[in-house]
Amino acid sequence: MVPEINYWAVIVATLSTMVVGAVWYTPRVFGNAWMRLAKVEPGGNAAGPLVLTLVVSFLSAWVLAGAAYIAWQFYGGSFLWSSVATALFLWVGFTAARFVTHDAFERRPAALTVMNVAHELVTFAVMGLIIGAWTPAGV
């Protein structure tokens, strides 16, 4: 089965990750704490990391859209809730699990791990809502 993917939803979900990140890591929210915990100095050229983030966010949104479609076809029900549930399962099984593992071995502060994992949870939940709000292409 080839998943039907609505690429408009994928593009908007991709852009949403940039918005969530911009809000999450602003100094008034978690930006200052993140820089302190991650030992990141303010300033510098962020163009490269932003382009990389855009590319991997597109890949994440695309995979999420395909996995949500497959889950929806298998389980039935609402495409919106299939998308949100799929986003949460992918987050916990891949993103959160990998962050926790890597951060534990790198001995990063637990507060940094929690902050980053929570950011990814919000990011995936928003992507799931956006993707689920659009009917898959061809359906």
C-alpha positions in Angstrom: 0.0 0.0 0.0 1.3 3.4 -0.9 0.1 6.1 1.5 -1.9 9.0 0.1 -0.2 12.1 1.3 -1.5 15.7 1.2 1.6 17.7 0.5 0.0 21.0 1.4 -0.5 19.5 4.9 3.1 18.4 5.0 4.4 21.8 4.0 2.2 23.6 6.6 3.3 21.0 9.2 6.9 21.6 8.3 6.5 25.3 8.7 4.7 24.8 12.0 7.9 23.2 13.4 9.7 26.5 12.8 7.0 28.5 14.6 6.9 26.1 17.6 10.7 26.2 17.8 10.8 30.0 17.5 8.3 30.4 20.3 9.8 27.6 22.5 13.3 28.8 22.3 12.7 32.5 22.6 14.4 34.0 25.6 11.1 34.8 27.2 10.0 31.1 27.1 12.9 28.6 27.4 15.6 30.2 25.3 17.8 31.5 28.1 17.5 28.3 30.1 18.2 26.2 27.0 21.3 28.2 26.1 22.6 27.9 29.7 22.0 24.1 29.9 23.2 23.3 26.4 26.2 25.6 26.8 25.3 27.6 23.7 26.6 31.1 23.2 24.2 33.7 21.8 24.8 35.1 18.4 26.5 33.5 15.5 25.1 32.5 12.1 22.1 30.3 12.5 21.4 30.0 8.7 22.9 26.5 8.4 21.1 25.0 11.4 17.8 26.6 10.3 18.0 25.1 6.8 18.9 21.7 8.2 15.9 22.0 10.6 13.6 22.8 7.7 14.8 19.8 5.7 14.5 17.3 8.6 11.2 18.8 9.6 9.9 18.2 6.1 11.1 14.6 6.4 9.4 14.2 9.8 6.1 15.7 8.5 6.2 13.5 5.4 6.9 10.3 7.4 4.2 11.3 9.9 1.6 11.9 7.1 2.4 8.5 5.5 2.3 6.6 8.8 -0.9 8.4 9.8 -2.5 7.4 6.6 -1.5 3.7 7.1 -2.8 3.8 10.7 -6.1 5.3 9.5 -6.5 2.7 6.8 -5.8 -0.1 9.3 -7.8 1.1 12.3 -10.4 3.3 10.7 -12.1 6.1 12.5 -11.2 9.7 12.3 -8.2 10.7 10.2 -7.5 13.6 12.7 -7.3 11.3 15.7 -5.3 8.7 13.7 -2.8 11.5 12.8 -2.5 12.8 16.4 -2.2 9.3 17.9 0.4 8.3 15.3 2.4 11.5 16.0 2.4 10.7 19.7 3.4 7.1 19.2 6.2 8.1 16.8 7.3 10.8 19.3 7.5 8.4 22.3 8.9 5.4 20.4 11.6 7.3 18.4 12.1 10.9 19.3 11.8 10.8 23.1 13.4 7.4 23.5 16.5 8.5 21.4 16.8 11.8 23.2 16.8 10.2 26.6 19.3 7.5 25.5 21.7 10.0 23.9 21.4 12.5 26.7 22.0 9.9 29.4 25.2 8.7 27.7 26.4 12.3 27.1 25.5 13.1 30.7 23.5 16.1 29.7 21.4 17.8 32.4 18.1 16.1 32.9 16.4 19.6 32.7 17.8 20.0 29.2 16.5 16.5 28.2 13.1 17.3 29.5 13.0 20.7 27.8 14.0 19.3 24.4 11.8 16.2 24.6 8.8 18.4 25.6 9.6 20.7 22.7 9.5 17.7 20.4 6.2 16.5 21.9 4.6 19.9 21.2 6.1 19.9 17.7 4.8 16.4 16.8 1.4 17.1 18.3 1.0 20.3 16.2 2.1 18.4 13.1 -0.3 15.6 13.8 -3.2 18.2 14.2 -2.3 19.9 11.0 -1.9 16.7 9.0 -5.0 15.3 10.4 -7.1 18.4 9.6 -6.6 17.8 5.9 -8.1 14.8 4.0 -5.3 12.8 2.5 -4.8 13.3 -1.3 -6.7 11.0 -3.5 -9.3 10.1 -0.8 
